[in-house]
Every structure is written in C-alpha cells, then in structure tokens.
Amino acid sequence: MEMQFSLDNIGPSLWLMLLGMVGIFVVMGVILLSVYLLNKFAKDQTKDDGDTQQ
C-alpha cells in the first residue's frame, strides 16, 4: 500500500475539521442551554419562611 501526500488536500481537510469543531461547540452550547433552562424552571418551591423543601 503506497501513500501519497498532496498539498492540494490540506485546505479542504482544515475546512472540514473547522466545520466539525464548530458543530461540536454548537451541540455543547445547546446542551448547556437546555440544562440551564431545566434547572431554572424545575427549582424546588420555597416556603414562606425562606426554607427550601428537601
């Protein structure tokens, strides 16, 4: 098996890697936002004296 190195493939390879990394960060951001919103809307209710339910 013979491998050939071509400089013509570096640009498209870097572009593909950039798209993959951006996709990973977008998915991480969506997960972070959903966890934040779930924590915000699913908090324990507080009593009138300020104690939290456990």
C-alpha positions as CSV (number, residue, x, y, z in Angstrom):
1,M,0.0,0.0,0.0
2,E,1.5,3.3,-1.1
3,M,0.5,6.6,0.5
4,Q,0.8,9.8,-1.4
5,F,1.0,13.3,0.2
6,S,-0.6,16.1,-1.7
7,L,-0.6,19.7,-0.6
8,D,-3.9,20.2,-2.5
9,N,-5.8,18.3,0.2
10,I,-4.7,20.5,3.2
11,G,-7.2,23.3,2.6
12,P,-10.3,21.1,2.3
13,S,-9.1,19.0,5.2
14,L,-8.7,22.0,7.5
15,W,-12.1,23.4,6.4
16,L,-13.7,20.0,7.2
17,M,-12.0,19.9,10.6
18,L,-13.2,23.5,11.3
19,L,-16.8,22.6,10.5
20,G,-16.6,19.6,12.8
21,M,-15.3,21.6,15.7
22,V,-17.9,24.3,15.2
23,G,-20.6,21.5,15.2
24,I,-19.2,20.1,18.5
25,F,-19.3,23.5,20.1
26,V,-22.9,24.2,18.9
27,V,-24.1,20.9,20.3
28,M,-22.3,21.6,23.6
29,G,-24.0,25.1,23.7
30,V,-27.4,23.6,23.1
31,I,-26.9,21.0,25.9
32,L,-25.7,23.7,28.2
33,L,-28.6,26.0,27.5
34,S,-31.1,23.1,27.9
35,V,-29.6,22.1,31.3
36,Y,-29.7,25.8,32.4
37,L,-33.3,26.2,31.4
38,L,-34.3,22.9,33.1
39,N,-32.6,24.0,36.3
40,K,-34.3,27.4,36.2
41,F,-37.8,26.1,35.6
42,A,-37.6,22.9,37.8
43,K,-36.4,24.5,41.1
44,D,-37.8,23.4,44.4
45,Q,-40.5,25.6,45.7
46,T,-39.6,27.7,48.7
47,K,-41.7,28.1,51.9
48,D,-42.8,31.4,53.2
49,D,-40.1,31.4,55.9
50,G,-37.4,31.0,53.3
51,D,-36.5,27.4,53.9
52,T,-36.3,25.1,50.8
53,Q,-38.1,21.8,50.7
54,Q,-35.9,18.7,50.9
